[in-house]
Amino acid sequence: MYNITLIKGDGIGPEISDSVVKIIEATNLKINWDVQSAGADVAEIEGVPLPQRVIDSIKKNKVALKAPVTTPIGKGFRSVNVQLRRELDLYANLRPCKNIAGIKTPFDNVDLVVVRENTEDLYAGIEEKISDDEAHGIKLITRKSSTRIVEWAFEYALKNNRKKVTAVTKANICKLTDGLFLECAREVAKKYEGKIEYNEVLVDALCMQLVQNPSKFDVLVLPNLYGDIVSDLTAGLIGGLGVAQGANIGLDCAVFEPVHGSAPDIKGQNLANPTALLLCAVEMLKHLGEVEVANRIEKALYSVLSEGKIKTRDLGGTSTTDEFTDAIIAKL
Ligand code: ATP
């Protein structure tokens, strides 16, 4: 019996969470879901969007599955997602991106991994309003965080039989901040010489090359903001946000969370694609050592997707979240 924190989030979060829980339950794996709420509704009742109980639950269980929580745009509370990553020091954000059979995209050879620094950069939330006409934000980059994320990327490459790590910055313009990130990357890369290839690319050039020839890339390591933007782009390369998985990993805890947001435009309509969260759960089960169950779920999911008869609207189909969920369960 595993104790796992489950944050169902808001928007489409509860629908896709219920789908994933139902699929895992159908495998008979025993999980005690420690359900924790967070976000705007919680802030109204408990005063803060991310109460200490949520953090304590993850610290106790070490593992969480998290659906998206809406972040108010331009005003309101700080992102629960960002806060959680900082509170638990989940410094590595892993976003693998590989073509899935049955999902048509312009490329059929995408197999890359985005490793995003998760705690600093413009996401540190150090902003100040100077006047009605001026606001400043601090782009925080430290040697410690840059070195550990690049090391993490190289270690990931070694363990997962990857060949190359590419450091992505805009160090020609942000000479001190991205320059420091790059300096750390070069330092770390020296230790892996002969084992893992290393190269560098500017983020704007990367974006162009990704949409022209994504197979050029293997493991990408980026500061926080570029990592966020580039991983939405790479999600687009394999069929969109509905199928893009992710994980936030620290020394003690891991929170498995899809790339996409709460998709308020399709909330409560039974239209959401649970694939991204399900793939997060698959990775979570592998992380727990439940490889056989994880493989069973993955096989069932890929079988439904490759047959292509039952698919959600984001993938060009007409099936509901429930129909898609039931089709996966029938394949288990
Ligand atoms: P955030 O800034 O919170 O990460 P975002 O800007 O990435 O959010 P999303 O909430 O992810 O935005 O939604 C972007 C678009 O993708 C919306 O049109 C949404 O409906 C669609 N989308 C996102 N996730 C899914 C999903 N799981 N299934 C179907 N459509 C989705």
Residues whose N, C-alpha, C, O or C-beta is under 5 A from the ligand:
A	BS01	ATP	L241 G242 V259 H260 G261 S262 A263 P264 D265 I266 L271 A272 N273 D314
